Amino acid sequence: MGNPIVFGLLAVIAIGSAVGMLTSRNAVYSALFLVLNFATIGVFYIVLNAPFIAMVQITVYAGAIMVLFLFVIMLLGAEQLRGVNSEHWFHLGLSILLAGLLIVAFFIVLVMEGSTTSAAPMIDTSPTALGLRLFEGYNLPFLVTGVLLLSATIGVVIFGFSRKRGENV
């Protein structure tokens, strides 16, 4: 599977970049922290001997999707994030509760994983097998995701255009 020291170092970088993304007050910095996180996840895939998925992760997510995110942030002029309103204090409590439940679920899965004695089957990670799996079993979700991204981009352009038009009048 790989060297545990490399895994630990990558885990620290991934968690640090995720925390940096969540705590940054500037949306552009948050997007750049997310790029670092996506690149680190791509290196995780390389360590797990899945080079094709790693390159797809880096080129699609860290490349194309983040360029789209940065374009939308710049188009809307939403670089600076606003603070949390005092009337929405329950969001903090709810997020802490859900994060705790997620951590408990991870530990339960790790304990259950450690108790099994069967070896994990080898998965074919070749581009041919991945393409066949994507377009045979997941064709509809793949198309729906494309339509959702397209409609979100059109919506942002429309909202940005009407906002700029209102300022000129």
C-alpha positions as CSV (number, residue, x, y, z in Angstrom):
1,M,0.0,0.0,0.0
2,G,2.9,2.4,0.6
3,N,5.1,3.8,3.2
4,P,3.2,4.8,6.4
5,I,5.4,7.9,6.8
6,V,4.4,9.2,3.4
7,F,0.8,8.4,4.1
8,G,1.0,10.3,7.4
9,L,2.7,13.3,5.8
10,L,0.1,13.4,3.0
11,A,-2.7,13.1,5.6
12,V,-1.4,16.1,7.5
13,I,-1.2,18.1,4.3
14,A,-4.7,17.1,3.3
15,I,-6.2,17.9,6.7
16,G,-4.3,21.1,7.0
17,S,-5.4,22.3,3.6
18,A,-9.0,21.4,4.4
19,V,-8.9,23.3,7.6
20,G,-7.2,26.3,5.8
21,M,-10.0,26.2,3.2
22,L,-12.7,26.2,5.9
23,T,-11.2,28.9,8.1
24,S,-10.0,31.3,5.3
25,R,-11.9,34.6,5.2
26,N,-11.0,35.2,1.5
27,A,-12.8,33.0,-1.1
28,V,-9.9,33.0,-3.5
29,Y,-7.6,31.7,-0.7
30,S,-10.2,29.0,0.2
31,A,-10.2,27.9,-3.5
32,L,-6.4,27.7,-3.5
33,F,-6.4,25.6,-0.4
34,L,-9.0,23.4,-2.1
35,V,-6.6,23.0,-5.1
36,L,-3.9,21.9,-2.6
37,N,-6.3,19.4,-1.1
38,F,-7.2,18.0,-4.5
39,A,-3.6,17.7,-5.5
40,T,-2.8,15.9,-2.2
41,I,-5.7,13.5,-2.9
42,G,-4.2,12.9,-6.3
43,V,-0.9,11.9,-4.7
44,F,-2.8,9.5,-2.4
45,Y,-4.1,7.8,-5.5
46,I,-0.5,7.5,-6.8
47,V,0.5,5.9,-3.5
48,L,-2.4,3.5,-3.9
49,N,-1.1,2.5,-7.3
50,A,-3.9,4.1,-9.3
51,P,-2.0,6.6,-11.6
52,F,-4.8,7.1,-14.1
53,I,-7.3,8.2,-11.4
54,A,-4.6,10.4,-9.8
55,M,-4.1,12.2,-13.1
56,V,-7.8,12.6,-13.6
57,Q,-8.1,13.9,-10.1
58,I,-5.4,16.5,-10.6
59,T,-6.4,17.6,-14.1
60,V,-10.2,17.6,-13.7
61,Y,-10.7,18.7,-10.2
62,A,-7.5,20.7,-9.4
63,G,-7.5,22.1,-12.9
64,A,-10.8,22.5,-14.7
65,I,-13.2,22.6,-11.8
66,M,-11.1,25.0,-9.7
67,V,-10.7,27.3,-12.7
68,L,-14.5,27.4,-12.9
69,F,-14.8,28.1,-9.2
70,L,-12.3,30.9,-9.4
71,F,-14.1,32.3,-12.4
72,V,-17.4,32.3,-10.6
73,I,-15.8,33.9,-7.5
74,M,-14.3,36.7,-9.5
75,L,-17.4,37.2,-11.6
76,L,-19.6,37.6,-8.5
77,G,-17.0,39.7,-6.7
78,A,-17.3,37.6,-3.6
79,E,-13.7,37.5,-2.6
80,Q,-14.3,38.5,1.0
81,L,-16.6,36.3,3.0
82,R,-18.9,37.8,5.6
83,G,-18.9,36.7,9.2
84,V,-21.5,34.4,10.8
85,N,-24.6,36.2,12.0
86,S,-25.4,35.8,15.7
87,E,-28.9,34.6,15.0
88,H,-27.5,31.5,13.3
89,W,-25.5,30.1,16.3
90,F,-27.2,26.7,16.0
91,H,-25.3,26.1,12.7
92,L,-22.1,25.9,14.7
93,G,-23.5,23.3,17.2
94,L,-25.0,21.3,14.4
95,S,-21.8,21.2,12.4
96,I,-19.8,20.1,15.5
97,L,-22.4,17.4,16.2
98,L,-22.3,16.1,12.6
99,A,-18.5,16.2,12.6
100,G,-18.5,14.1,15.7
101,L,-20.9,11.6,14.2
102,L,-18.7,11.4,11.1
103,I,-15.6,10.7,13.2
104,V,-17.4,8.0,15.2
105,A,-18.6,6.4,11.9
106,F,-15.0,6.4,10.7
107,F,-13.8,4.7,13.8
108,I,-16.6,2.1,13.6
109,V,-15.6,1.4,10.0
110,L,-12.0,1.1,10.9
111,V,-12.8,-1.3,13.7
112,M,-15.0,-3.4,11.4
113,E,-12.3,-3.3,8.7
114,G,-9.7,-4.5,11.2
115,S,-11.8,-7.5,12.3
116,T,-12.1,-9.0,8.8
117,T,-9.4,-11.5,7.8
118,S,-10.1,-11.7,4.1
119,A,-7.8,-9.9,1.7
120,A,-9.2,-7.1,-0.4
121,P,-9.7,-8.0,-4.0
122,M,-7.6,-6.3,-6.6
123,I,-9.5,-3.8,-8.6
124,D,-8.7,-3.1,-12.2
125,T,-7.7,0.6,-12.4
126,S,-6.9,0.7,-16.1
127,P,-8.4,3.5,-18.2
128,T,-10.4,0.9,-20.2
129,A,-12.0,-0.7,-17.2
130,L,-12.7,2.7,-15.6
131,G,-14.3,4.0,-18.8
132,L,-16.4,0.8,-19.3
133,R,-17.6,1.0,-15.6
134,L,-18.4,4.7,-15.9
135,F,-20.3,4.6,-19.2
136,E,-22.1,1.3,-18.6
137,G,-23.2,1.6,-15.0
138,Y,-23.1,5.4,-14.3
139,N,-24.2,7.0,-17.6
140,L,-27.2,8.8,-16.2
141,P,-25.4,10.3,-13.1
142,F,-22.6,11.4,-15.4
143,L,-25.0,13.2,-17.7
144,V,-26.9,14.8,-14.8
145,T,-23.7,16.1,-13.3
146,G,-22.8,17.8,-16.6
147,V,-26.3,19.4,-16.9
148,L,-26.1,20.6,-13.3
149,L,-22.7,22.2,-13.8
150,L,-23.9,23.8,-17.0
151,S,-27.1,25.2,-15.4
152,A,-25.1,26.5,-12.4
153,T,-22.7,28.3,-14.8
154,I,-25.5,29.9,-16.7
155,G,-27.2,31.0,-13.5
156,V,-24.1,32.6,-12.2
157,V,-23.6,34.5,-15.5
158,I,-27.2,35.7,-15.4
159,F,-27.0,36.8,-11.8
160,G,-23.7,38.5,-12.4
161,F,-25.0,40.3,-15.5
162,S,-28.2,41.6,-13.8
163,R,-26.2,42.8,-10.8
164,K,-23.8,44.7,-13.0
165,R,-26.6,46.1,-15.1
166,G,-28.4,47.4,-11.9
167,E,-25.2,49.2,-10.8
168,N,-24.9,51.1,-14.2
169,V,-28.5,52.4,-14.1
